[in-house]
Amino acid sequence: VVGALPALAFPAPSWWWLAWVGVVPLLLVVRAAPTAREGGVRAWVGLAGFVLSTQYWLLPATGPLLAVMAAGIGALWVPWGWVTPRLWSGAVTTGRMLAAVTVLPSAWVMAEAVRSWQSLGGPWALMGGSQWNQPATLASASLGGVWLTSFLVIAVNTAIAGVILGRGVSVRILALGVALG
């Protein structure tokens, strides 16, 4: 269910602003995994829910194979889920916060890049694509395309999760500064 939440940032509801905070619940669920392997499984299931909720319109053509497709594509986020508990197990320090804001968006964008190959259906439901009608994000899109915009959206989600998880004031201030930046 928390994996499907970011799907509301895409049309038809087109709640573009939800993309900037919609991954936080999934990130917190994956981070709470007792092992890195369990984190990978949680990310896999969560992103399978995302794929199902963004590709519901394929159901008449694919039938029950849509669930198989969603599970296969959701597996691309296993590395993202594997690294999340490894970075954030225990106390979230300043160093871990900075590493997470760099590594987690990178892993997300790598999964999106693989998923966008034509043989896997093409570039549909990329997180940066949810910002297509926002003038403020056109600058990042003109510099790095949808990939940079996706990176920034996931970095903000990661920073917001860092504000929630951070134990010290300095970690929370750093995370808030990254999110606002």
N, CA and C atoms as an extended XYZ file, in Angstrom:
543
Properties=species:S:1:pos:R:3:atomname:S:1:resname:S:1:resid:I:1 pbc="F F F"
N         0.833       -1.193        0.000 N   VAL     1
C         0.000        0.000        0.000 CA  VAL     1
C         0.879        1.258        0.000 C   VAL     1
N         1.935        1.298        0.798 N   VAL     2
C         2.767        2.499        0.825 CA  VAL     2
C         3.548        2.656       -0.475 C   VAL     2
N         3.761        1.572       -1.192 N   GLY     3
C         4.410        1.665       -2.499 CA  GLY     3
C         3.513        2.298       -3.540 C   GLY     3
N         2.210        2.136       -3.382 N   ALA     4
C         1.263        2.703       -4.338 CA  ALA     4
C         1.015        4.191       -4.110 C   ALA     4
N         1.350        4.704       -2.952 N   LEU     5
C         1.099        6.111       -2.635 CA  LEU     5
C         1.701        7.090       -3.646 C   LEU     5
N         2.957        6.930       -4.085 N   PRO     6
C         3.512        7.886       -5.057 CA  PRO     6
C         2.797        7.875       -6.409 C   PRO     6
N         2.045        6.844       -6.701 N   ALA     7
C         1.325        6.788       -7.978 CA  ALA     7
C         0.305        7.915       -8.104 C   ALA     7
N        -0.140        8.469       -6.991 N   LEU     8
C        -1.101        9.570       -7.032 CA  LEU     8
C        -0.477       10.860       -7.565 C   LEU     8
N         0.858       10.904       -7.665 N   ALA     9
C         1.521       12.082       -8.220 CA  ALA     9
C         1.390       12.136       -9.741 C   ALA     9
N         1.001       11.034      -10.340 N   PHE    10
C         0.868       10.957      -11.785 CA  PHE    10
C        -0.584       11.189      -12.179 C   PHE    10
N        -0.824       11.552      -13.442 N   PRO    11
C        -2.226       11.687      -13.867 CA  PRO    11
C        -2.940       10.364      -13.660 C   PRO    11
N        -4.146       10.340      -13.349 N   ALA    12
C        -5.221       11.271      -13.392 CA  ALA    12
C        -5.303       12.187      -12.171 C   ALA    12
N        -5.033       11.737      -10.941 N   PRO    13
C        -5.145       12.755       -9.896 CA  PRO    13
C        -4.122       13.872      -10.083 C   PRO    13
N        -2.936       13.525      -10.571 N   SER    14
C        -1.876       14.490      -10.847 CA  SER    14
C        -1.547       15.368       -9.646 C   SER    14
N        -1.451       14.749       -8.489 N   TRP    15
C        -1.032       15.467       -7.293 CA  TRP    15
C         0.492       15.518       -7.301 C   TRP    15
N         1.085       16.334       -8.157 N   TRP    16
C         2.525       16.386       -8.377 CA  TRP    16
C         3.300       16.598       -7.081 C   TRP    16
N         2.754       17.359       -6.164 N   TRP    17
C         3.423       17.676       -4.904 CA  TRP    17
C         3.629       16.434       -4.047 C   TRP    17
N         2.784       15.418       -4.244 N   LEU    18
C         2.893       14.192       -3.448 CA  LEU    18
C         4.192       13.437       -3.754 C   LEU    18
N         4.741       13.630       -4.937 N   ALA    19
C         5.999       12.951       -5.274 CA  ALA    19
C         7.121       13.371       -4.325 C   ALA    19
N         7.059       14.596       -3.831 N   TRP    20
C         8.124       15.120       -2.971 CA  TRP    20
C         8.086       14.544       -1.560 C   TRP    20
N         6.993       13.915       -1.154 N   VAL    21
C         6.884       13.306        0.178 CA  VAL    21
C         6.324       11.886        0.128 C   VAL    21
N         5.840       11.439       -1.012 N   GLY    22
C         5.130       10.162       -1.122 CA  GLY    22
C         5.976        8.924       -0.948 C   GLY    22
N         7.283        9.027       -1.127 N   VAL    23
C         8.160        7.864       -0.971 CA  VAL    23
C         8.614        7.698        0.483 C   VAL    23
N         8.405        8.725        1.294 N   VAL    24
C         8.859        8.682        2.697 CA  VAL    24
C         8.266        7.486        3.454 C   VAL    24
N         6.955        7.211        3.381 N   PRO    25
C         6.445        6.038        4.113 CA  PRO    25
C         7.102        4.732        3.678 C   PRO    25
N         7.303        4.555        2.380 N   LEU    26
C         7.974        3.342        1.905 CA  LEU    26
C         9.413        3.301        2.397 C   LEU    26
N        10.078        4.420        2.378 N   LEU    27
C        11.455        4.492        2.866 CA  LEU    27
C        11.537        4.115        4.343 C   LEU    27
N        10.578        4.565        5.133 N   LEU    28
C        10.571        4.231        6.556 CA  LEU    28
C        10.282        2.747        6.789 C   LEU    28
N         9.399        2.169        5.976 N   VAL    29
C         9.104        0.734        6.103 CA  VAL    29
C        10.332       -0.089        5.719 C   VAL    29
N        10.992        0.297        4.642 N   VAL    30
C        12.190       -0.435        4.203 CA  VAL    30
C        13.318       -0.263        5.221 C   VAL    30
N        13.475        0.925        5.757 N   ARG    31
C        14.526        1.188        6.740 CA  ARG    31
C        14.324        0.366        8.011 C   ARG    31
N        13.079        0.112        8.366 N   ALA    32
C        12.779       -0.627        9.589 CA  ALA    32
C        13.006       -2.130        9.457 C   ALA    32
N        13.419       -2.588        8.298 N   ALA    33
C        13.662       -4.016        8.102 CA  ALA    33
C        14.797       -4.483        9.016 C   ALA    33
N        14.670       -5.673        9.599 N   PRO    34
C        15.715       -6.153       10.511 CA  PRO    34
C        17.029       -6.498        9.816 C   PRO    34
N        16.975       -6.851        8.528 N   THR    35
C        18.183       -7.174        7.774 CA  THR    35
C        18.131       -6.466        6.422 C   THR    35
N        19.280       -6.389        5.781 N   ALA    36
C        19.343       -5.786        4.448 CA  ALA    36
C        18.544       -6.617        3.446 C   ALA    36
N        18.580       -7.930        3.617 N   ARG    37
C        17.811       -8.800        2.710 CA  ARG    37
C        16.317       -8.518        2.840 C   ARG    37
N        15.832       -8.400        4.057 N   GLU    38
C        14.420       -8.080        4.284 CA  GLU    38
C        14.088       -6.701        3.722 C   GLU    38
N        15.030       -5.763        3.794 N   GLY    39
C        14.827       -4.449        3.196 CA  GLY    39
C        14.642       -4.551        1.694 C   GLY    39
N        15.433       -5.398        1.060 N   GLY    40
C        15.275       -5.627       -0.373 CA  GLY    40
C        13.919       -6.216       -0.717 C   GLY    40
N        13.457       -7.144        0.104 N   VAL    41
C        12.143       -7.748       -0.126 CA  VAL    41
C        11.037       -6.715        0.061 C   VAL    41
N        11.151       -5.893        1.090 N   ARG    42
C        10.136       -4.858        1.319 CA  ARG    42
C        10.098       -3.855        0.168 C   ARG    42
N        11.258       -3.478       -0.330 N   ALA    43
C        11.302       -2.560       -1.470 CA  ALA    43
C        10.696       -3.222       -2.702 C   ALA    43
N        10.993       -4.487       -2.902 N   TRP    44
C        10.463       -5.234       -4.038 CA  TRP    44
C         8.932       -5.244       -3.999 C   TRP    44
N         8.373       -5.587       -2.862 N   VAL    45
C         6.913       -5.635       -2.733 CA  VAL    45
C         6.306       -4.234       -2.862 C   VAL    45
N         6.944       -3.249       -2.242 N   GLY    46
C         6.432       -1.879       -2.322 CA  GLY    46
C         6.426       -1.342       -3.736 C   GLY    46
N         7.506       -1.577       -4.472 N   LEU    47
C         7.559       -1.076       -5.844 CA  LEU    47
C         6.709       -1.913       -6.785 C   LEU    47
N         6.473       -3.165       -6.446 N   ALA    48
C         5.496       -3.941       -7.224 CA  ALA    48
C         4.118       -3.314       -7.066 C   ALA    48
N         3.797       -2.836       -5.871 N   GLY    49
C         2.535       -2.113       -5.663 CA  GLY    49
C         2.484       -0.825       -6.455 C   GLY    49
N         3.616       -0.140       -6.566 N   PHE    50
C         3.691        1.081       -7.369 CA  PHE    50
C         3.419        0.761       -8.838 C   PHE    50
N         4.054       -0.294       -9.342 N   VAL    51
C         3.860       -0.678      -10.741 CA  VAL    51
C         2.403       -1.076      -10.981 C   VAL    51
N         1.831       -1.857      -10.077 N   LEU    52
C         0.423       -2.237      -10.229 CA  LEU    52
C        -0.488       -1.027      -10.248 C   LEU    52
N        -0.217       -0.055       -9.403 N   SER    53
C        -1.104        1.101       -9.326 CA  SER    53
C        -0.905        2.077      -10.478 C   SER    53
N         0.265        2.102      -11.094 N   THR    54
C         0.453        2.988      -12.242 CA  THR    54
C         0.104        2.306      -13.561 C   THR    54
N         0.048        0.997      -13.570 N   GLN    55
C        -0.226        0.266      -14.806 CA  GLN    55
C        -1.556       -0.487      -14.767 C   GLN    55
N        -2.467       -0.045      -13.932 N   TYR    56
C        -3.774       -0.696      -13.815 CA  TYR    56
C        -4.496       -0.790      -15.153 C   TYR    56
N        -4.258        0.158      -16.026 N   TRP    57
C        -4.946        0.210      -17.303 CA  TRP    57
C        -4.559       -0.951      -18.228 C   TRP    57
N        -3.482       -1.681      -17.904 N   LEU    58
C        -3.086       -2.848      -18.687 CA  LEU    58
C        -3.860       -4.106      -18.309 C   LEU    58
N        -4.612       -4.052      -17.235 N   LEU    59
C        -5.313       -5.237      -16.740 CA  LEU    59
C        -6.210       -5.908      -17.785 C   LEU    59
N        -7.005       -5.168      -18.561 N   PRO    60
C        -7.830       -5.856      -19.563 CA  PRO    60
C        -7.010       -6.617      -20.609 C   PRO    60
N        -5.827       -6.128      -20.931 N   ALA    61
C        -5.005       -6.781      -21.947 CA  ALA    61
C        -4.129       -7.892      -21.369 C   ALA    61
N        -3.679       -7.742      -20.132 N   THR    62
C        -2.732       -8.705      -19.564 CA  THR    62
C        -3.363       -9.681      -18.586 C   THR    62
N        -4.467       -9.289      -18.001 N   GLY    63
C        -5.111      -10.143      -17.009 CA  GLY    63
C        -4.216      -10.351      -15.803 C   GLY    63
N        -4.161      -11.582      -15.287 N   PRO    64
C        -3.370      -11.837      -14.074 CA  PRO    64
C        -1.864      -11.717      -14.288 C   PRO    64
N        -1.416      -11.658      -15.551 N   LEU    65
C         0.013      -11.490      -15.799 CA  LEU    65
C         0.513      -10.109      -15.396 C   LEU    65
N        -0.405       -9.174      -15.156 N   LEU    66
C         0.002       -7.861      -14.678 CA  LEU    66
C         0.705       -7.975      -13.329 C   LEU    66
N         0.214       -8.849      -12.470 N   ALA    67
C         0.864       -9.053      -11.162 CA  ALA    67
C         2.262       -9.645      -11.337 C   ALA    67
N         2.421      -10.542      -12.292 N   VAL    68
C         3.737      -11.125      -12.563 CA  VAL    68
C         4.680      -10.049      -13.092 C   VAL    68
N         4.166       -9.217      -14.014 N   MET    69
C         4.975       -8.129      -14.554 CA  MET    69
C         5.379       -7.156      -13.444 C   MET    69
N         4.443       -6.814      -12.581 N   ALA    70
C         4.733       -5.886      -11.489 CA  ALA    70
C         5.785       -6.466      -10.549 C   ALA    70
N         5.686       -7.745      -10.261 N   ALA    71
C         6.687       -8.379       -9.389 CA  ALA    71
C         8.057       -8.388      -10.046 C   ALA    71
N         8.098       -8.660      -11.336 N   GLY    72
C         9.379       -8.661      -12.048 CA  GLY    72
C        10.013       -7.288      -12.093 C   GLY    72
N         9.220       -6.282      -12.395 N   ILE    73
C         9.761       -4.927      -12.467 CA  ILE    73
C        10.076       -4.393      -11.070 C   ILE    73
N         9.262       -4.725      -10.087 N   GLY    74
C         9.524       -4.303       -8.712 CA  GLY    74
C        10.847       -4.836       -8.191 C   GLY    74
N        11.304       -5.961       -8.734 N   ALA    75
C        12.581       -6.540       -8.299 CA  ALA    75
C        13.767       -5.642       -8.641 C   ALA    75
N        13.589       -4.703       -9.562 N   LEU    76
C        14.682       -3.792       -9.897 CA  LEU    76
C        15.070       -2.905       -8.711 C   LEU    76
N        14.171       -2.746       -7.749 N   TRP    77
C        14.447       -1.895       -6.591 CA  TRP    77
C        15.008       -2.679       -5.404 C   TRP    77
N        15.303       -3.949       -5.583 N   VAL    78
C        15.902       -4.722       -4.495 CA  VAL    78
C        17.215       -4.096       -4.021 C   VAL    78
N        18.112       -3.652       -4.907 N   PRO    79
C        19.340       -3.008       -4.402 CA  PRO    79
C        19.051       -1.742       -3.585 C   PRO    79
N        18.070       -0.962       -3.995 N   TRP    80
C        17.683        0.228       -3.231 CA  TRP    80
C        17.228       -0.178       -1.834 C   TRP    80
N        16.410       -1.221       -1.765 N   GLY    81
C        15.940       -1.704       -0.473 CA  GLY    81
C        17.033       -2.365        0.346 C   GLY    81
N        17.989       -2.984       -0.319 N   TRP    82
C        19.087       -3.641        0.392 CA  TRP    82
C        19.987       -2.615        1.060 C   TRP    82
N        20.262       -1.507        0.376 N   VAL    83
C        21.207       -0.524        0.917 CA  VAL    83
C        20.564        0.370        1.984 C   VAL    83
N        19.252        0.526        1.956 N   THR    84
C        18.591        1.429        2.905 CA  THR    84
C        18.814        1.028        4.356 C   THR    84
N        18.527       -0.210        4.776 N   PRO    85
C        18.801       -0.555        6.183 CA  PRO    85
C        20.296       -0.581        6.507 C   PRO    85
N        21.126       -0.834        5.514 N   ARG    86
C        22.576       -0.835        5.763 CA  ARG    86
C        23.071        0.574        6.074 C   ARG    86
N        22.502        1.570        5.394 N   LEU    87
C        22.904        2.956        5.654 CA  LEU    87
C        22.304        3.496        6.942 C   LEU    87
N        21.083        3.076        7.233 N   TRP    88
C        20.352        3.692        8.333 CA  TRP    88
C        20.058        2.747        9.486 C   TRP    88
N        20.793        1.652        9.619 N   SER    89
C        20.582        0.810       10.793 CA  SER    89
C        21.216        1.524       11.987 C   SER    89
N        20.498        1.539       13.063 N   GLY    90
C        20.998        2.261       14.232 CA  GLY    90
C        20.715        3.746       14.114 C   GLY    90
N        21.530        4.527       14.776 N   ALA    91
C        21.330        5.975       14.805 CA  ALA    91
C        21.719        6.593       13.462 C   ALA    91
N        20.914        7.538       13.016 N   VAL    92
C        21.207        8.254       11.781 CA  VAL    92
C        22.119        9.430       12.125 C   VAL    92
N        23.378        9.296       11.734 N   THR    93
C        24.363       10.348       11.996 CA  THR    93
C        24.462       11.273       10.791 C   THR    93
N        25.241       12.330       10.941 N   THR    94
C        25.424       13.275        9.843 CA  THR    94
C        26.038       12.581        8.630 C   THR    94
N        27.041       11.758        8.854 N   GLY    95
C        27.682       11.039        7.753 CA  GLY    95
C        26.734       10.090        7.050 C   GLY    95
N        25.953        9.357        7.823 N   ARG    96
C        24.979        8.431        7.232 CA  ARG    96
C        23.882        9.185        6.495 C   ARG    96
N        23.529       10.347        7.012 N   MET    97
C        22.514       11.162        6.347 CA  MET    97
C        23.017       11.633        4.983 C   MET    97
N        24.241       12.138        4.947 N   LEU    98
C        24.811       12.595        3.679 CA  LEU    98
C        24.980       11.442        2.692 C   LEU    98
N        25.404       10.285        3.194 N   ALA    99
C        25.537        9.111        2.328 CA  ALA    99
C        24.179        8.685        1.785 C   ALA    99
N        23.162        8.687        2.632 N   ALA   100
C        21.829        8.270        2.194 CA  ALA   100
C        21.255        9.213        1.143 C   ALA   100
N        21.473       10.512        1.311 N   VAL   101
C        20.937       11.485        0.358 CA  VAL   101
C        21.634       11.367       -0.998 C   VAL   101
N        22.787       10.749       -1.029 N   THR   102
C        23.502       10.538       -2.288 CA  THR   102
C        23.244        9.146       -2.857 C   THR   102
N        23.353        8.122       -2.025 N   VAL   103
C        23.285        6.737       -2.493 CA  VAL   103
C        21.853        6.305       -2.820 C   VAL   103
N        20.906        6.603       -1.956 N   LEU   104
C        19.538        6.126       -2.184 CA  LEU   104
C        18.906        6.707       -3.455 C   LEU   104
N        19.024        8.008       -3.720 N   PRO   105
C        18.492        8.497       -4.997 CA  PRO   105
C        19.230        7.909       -6.202 C   PRO   105
N        20.516        7.662       -6.063 N   SER   106
C        21.279        7.059       -7.162 CA  SER   106
C        20.770        5.655       -7.461 C   SER   106
N        20.548        4.864       -6.424 N   ALA   107
C        20.034        3.503       -6.622 CA  ALA   107
C        18.635        3.534       -7.229 C   ALA   107
N        17.816        4.490       -6.804 N   TRP   108
C        16.458        4.625       -7.358 CA  TRP   108
C        16.524        4.939       -8.847 C   TRP   108
N        17.353        5.898       -9.212 N   VAL   109
C        17.452        6.306      -10.618 CA  VAL   109
C        18.040        5.176      -11.465 C   VAL   109
N        18.965        4.411      -10.920 N   MET   110
C        19.488        3.265      -11.676 CA  MET   110
C        18.376        2.264      -11.966 C   MET   110
N        17.511        1.998      -10.991 N   ALA   111
C        16.386        1.089      -11.219 CA  ALA   111
C        15.433        1.665      -12.264 C   ALA   111
N        15.168        2.978      -12.195 N   GLU   112
C        14.310        3.605      -13.196 CA  GLU   112
C        14.932        3.552      -14.580 C   GLU   112
N        16.239        3.721      -14.669 N   ALA   113
C        16.919        3.683      -15.960 CA  ALA   113
C        16.800        2.302      -16.600 C   ALA   113
N        16.962        1.259      -15.815 N   VAL   114
C        16.809       -0.100      -16.349 CA  VAL   114
C        15.355       -0.336      -16.746 C   VAL   114
N        14.434        0.079      -15.903 N   ARG   115
C        13.020       -0.133      -16.203 CA  ARG   115
C        12.580        0.617      -17.460 C   ARG   115
N        13.237        1.702      -17.792 N   SER   116
C        12.813        2.504      -18.936 CA  SER   116
C        13.312        1.969      -20.275 C   SER   116
N        14.059        0.874      -20.282 N   TRP   117
C        14.479        0.277      -21.549 CA  TRP   117
C        13.243       -0.111      -22.342 C   TRP   117
N        13.325        0.017      -23.651 N   GLN   118
C        12.177       -0.281      -24.514 CA  GLN   118
C        11.676       -1.710      -24.327 C   GLN   118
N        12.570       -2.655      -24.123 N   SER   119
C        12.146       -4.044      -23.965 CA  SER   119
C        11.385       -4.284      -22.660 C   SER   119
N        11.472       -3.347      -21.728 N   LEU   120
C        10.720       -3.456      -20.475 CA  LEU   120
C         9.518       -2.512      -20.452 C   LEU   120
N         9.176       -1.941      -21.584 N   GLY   121
C         7.979       -1.116      -21.663 CA  GLY   121
C         8.220        0.356      -21.890 C   GLY   121
N         9.458        0.796      -21.794 N   GLY   122
C         9.741        2.201      -22.052 CA  GLY   122
C         9.647        3.070      -20.815 C   GLY   122
N         9.849        4.362      -21.001 N   PRO   123
C         9.930        5.294      -19.860 CA  PRO   123
C         8.570        5.752      -19.348 C   PRO   123
N         7.874        4.896      -18.639 N   TRP   124
C         6.575        5.245      -18.062 CA  TRP   124
C         6.711        5.359      -16.556 C   TRP   124
N         5.974        6.264      -15.985 N   ALA   125
C         5.890        6.455      -14.532 CA  ALA   125
C         7.245        6.659      -13.871 C   ALA   125
N         8.122        7.420      -14.516 N   LEU   126
C         9.372        7.799      -13.866 CA  LEU   126
C         9.059        8.892      -12.858 C   LEU   126
N         9.660        8.830      -11.696 N   MET   127
C         9.322        9.773      -10.629 CA  MET   127
C         9.517       11.219      -11.078 C   MET   127
N        10.549       11.485      -11.829 N   GLY   128
C        10.760       12.836      -12.343 CA  GLY   128
C         9.693       13.257      -13.330 C   GLY   128
N         9.082       12.299      -13.995 N   GLY   129
C         8.017       12.599      -14.950 CA  GLY   129
C         6.757       13.130      -14.289 C   GLY   129
N         6.609       12.917      -13.009 N   SER   130
C         5.431       13.440      -12.303 CA  SER   130
C         5.492       14.957      -12.176 C   SER   130
N         6.644       15.531      -12.453 N   GLN   131
C         6.841       16.976      -12.320 CA  GLN   131
C         6.790       17.693      -13.668 C   GLN   131
N         6.221       17.075      -14.665 N   TRP   132
C         6.262       17.582      -16.034 CA  TRP   132
C         5.656       18.971      -16.201 C   TRP   132
N         4.703       19.341      -15.378 N   ASN   133
C         4.024       20.628      -15.561 CA  ASN   133
C         4.413       21.665      -14.501 C   ASN   133
N         5.540       21.465      -13.852 N   GLN   134
C         5.981       22.400      -12.811 CA  GLN   134
C         7.149       23.235      -13.304 C   GLN   134
N         6.960       24.538      -13.461 N   PRO   135
C         8.042       25.389      -13.971 CA  PRO   135
C         9.317       25.338      -13.113 C   PRO   135
N         9.187       25.138      -11.815 N   ALA   136
C        10.361       25.122      -10.939 CA  ALA   136
C        11.279       23.938      -11.236 C   ALA   136
N        10.737       22.853      -11.728 N   THR   137
C        11.569       21.680      -12.003 CA  THR   137
C        12.081       21.650      -13.438 C   THR   137
N        11.689       22.597      -14.247 N   LEU   138
C        12.181       22.622      -15.621 CA  LEU   138
C        13.691       22.866      -15.674 C   LEU   138
N        14.224       23.585      -14.700 N   ALA   139
C        15.670       23.832      -14.676 CA  ALA   139
C        16.439       22.527      -14.511 C   ALA   139
N        16.002       21.683      -13.576 N   SER   140
C        16.698       20.403      -13.398 CA  SER   140
C        16.481       19.500      -14.601 C   SER   140
N        15.302       19.545      -15.186 N   ALA   141
C        15.035       18.722      -16.359 CA  ALA   141
C        15.861       19.177      -17.564 C   ALA   141
N        16.104       20.474      -17.667 N   SER   142
C        16.913       20.949      -18.792 CA  SER   142
C        18.389       20.590      -18.608 C   SER   142
N        18.832       20.432      -17.376 N   LEU   143
C        20.227       20.060      -17.118 CA  LEU   143
C        20.460       18.552      -17.193 C   LEU   143
N        19.587       17.788      -16.584 N   GLY   144
C        19.814       16.347      -16.492 CA  GLY   144
C        18.639       15.496      -16.895 C   GLY   144
N        17.661       16.089      -17.534 N   GLY   145
C        16.504       15.336      -17.976 CA  GLY   145
C        15.667       14.826      -16.819 C   GLY   145
N        14.851       13.846      -17.126 N   VAL   146
C        13.978       13.268      -16.110 CA  VAL   146
C        14.787       12.586      -15.019 C   VAL   146
N        16.020       12.180      -15.347 N   TRP   147
C        16.858       11.463      -14.388 CA  TRP   147
C        17.281       12.367      -13.238 C   TRP   147
N        17.697       13.588      -13.536 N   LEU   148
C        18.083       14.514      -12.478 CA  LEU   148
C        16.874       14.905      -11.636 C   LEU   148
N        15.744       15.088      -12.293 N   THR   149
C        14.532       15.421      -11.550 CA  THR   149
C        14.135       14.271      -10.631 C   THR   149
N        14.209       13.044      -11.112 N   SER   150
C        13.938       11.880      -10.254 CA  SER   150
C        14.909       11.835       -9.081 C   SER   150
N        16.181       12.075       -9.360 N   PHE   151
C        17.193       12.077       -8.303 CA  PHE   151
C        16.833       13.099       -7.228 C   PHE   151
N        16.468       14.302       -7.652 N   LEU   152
C        16.136       15.354       -6.689 CA  LEU   152
C        14.885       15.018       -5.878 C   LEU   152
N        13.871       14.459       -6.538 N   VAL   153
C        12.636       14.086       -5.827 CA  VAL   153
C        12.942       13.038       -4.760 C   VAL   153
N        13.713       12.018       -5.104 N   ILE   154
C        14.034       10.967       -4.128 CA  ILE   154
C        14.993       11.498       -3.063 C   ILE   154
N        15.884       12.418       -3.423 N   ALA   155
C        16.773       13.016       -2.423 CA  ALA   155
C        15.974       13.802       -1.391 C   ALA   155
N        14.952       14.512       -1.833 N   VAL   156
C        14.109       15.254       -0.888 CA  VAL   156
C        13.341       14.281       -0.002 C   VAL   156
N        12.806       13.210       -0.567 N   ASN   157
C        12.124       12.195        0.238 CA  ASN   157
C        13.076       11.600        1.274 C   ASN   157
N        14.305       11.332        0.859 N   THR   158
C        15.299       10.776        1.776 CA  THR   158
C        15.629       11.774        2.883 C   THR   158
N        15.766       13.035        2.531 N   ALA   159
C        16.068       14.062        3.535 CA  ALA   159
C        14.915       14.214        4.526 C   ALA   159
N        13.686       14.151        4.046 N   ILE   160
C        12.536       14.237        4.953 CA  ILE   160
C        12.522       13.040        5.902 C   ILE   160
N        12.835       11.862        5.375 N   ALA   161
C        12.941       10.692        6.253 CA  ALA   161
C        14.068       10.894        7.253 C   ALA   161
N        15.144       11.561        6.838 N   GLY   162
C        16.244       11.866        7.750 CA  GLY   162
C        15.832       12.813        8.857 C   GLY   162
N        14.951       13.760        8.549 N   VAL   163
C        14.434       14.651        9.594 CA  VAL   163
C        13.650       13.835       10.621 C   VAL   163
N        12.895       12.866       10.156 N   ILE   164
C        12.089       12.032       11.055 CA  ILE   164
C        12.979       11.104       11.883 C   ILE   164
N        14.000       10.522       11.245 N   LEU   165
C        14.827        9.510       11.907 CA  LEU   165
C        16.004       10.081       12.681 C   LEU   165
N        16.422       11.280       12.355 N   GLY   166
C        17.603       11.873       12.982 CA  GLY   166
C        17.431       12.045       14.479 C   GLY   166
N        18.462       11.713       15.220 N   ARG   167
C        18.403       11.812       16.678 CA  ARG   167
C        18.964       13.125       17.189 C   ARG   167
N        19.930       13.649       16.500 N   GLY   168
C        20.546       14.888       16.952 CA  GLY   168
C        19.998       16.091       16.204 C   GLY   168
N        20.131       17.237       16.825 N   VAL   169
C        19.658       18.474       16.213 CA  VAL   169
C        20.433       18.763       14.930 C   VAL   169
N        21.737       18.516       14.945 N   SER   170
C        22.545       18.809       13.761 CA  SER   170
C        22.135       17.946       12.572 C   SER   170
N        21.799       16.680       12.819 N   VAL   171
C        21.358       15.793       11.742 CA  VAL   171
C        20.037       16.286       11.176 C   VAL   171
N        19.125       16.672       12.034 N   ARG   172
C        17.824       17.153       11.573 CA  ARG   172
C        17.934       18.462       10.814 C   ARG   172
N        18.797       19.346       11.274 N   ILE   173
C        18.995       20.620       10.572 CA  ILE   173
C        19.619       20.371        9.201 C   ILE   173
N        20.606       19.475        9.150 N   LEU   174
C        21.218       19.132        7.866 CA  LEU   174
C        20.184       18.530        6.920 C   LEU   174
N        19.389       17.587        7.406 N   ALA   175
C        18.373       16.951        6.574 CA  ALA   175
C        17.341       17.962        6.092 C   ALA   175
N        16.921       18.842        6.970 N   LEU   176
C        15.962       19.868        6.585 CA  LEU   176
C        16.565       20.820        5.547 C   LEU   176
N        17.833       21.165        5.720 N   GLY   177
C        18.508       22.019        4.743 CA  GLY   177
C        18.602       21.367        3.384 C   GLY   177
N        18.896       20.061        3.358 N   VAL   178
C        18.950       19.326        2.085 CA  VAL   178
C        17.574       19.300        1.447 C   VAL   178
N        16.551       19.022        2.228 N   ALA   179
C        15.188       18.959        1.679 CA  ALA   179
C        14.764       20.311        1.106 C   ALA   179
N        15.050       21.374        1.823 N   LEU   180
C        14.673       22.696        1.337 CA  LEU   180
C        15.515       23.137        0.145 C   LEU   180
N        16.787       22.752        0.163 N   GLY   181
C        17.679       23.087       -0.957 CA  GLY   181
C        17.224       22.427       -2.225 C   GLY   181
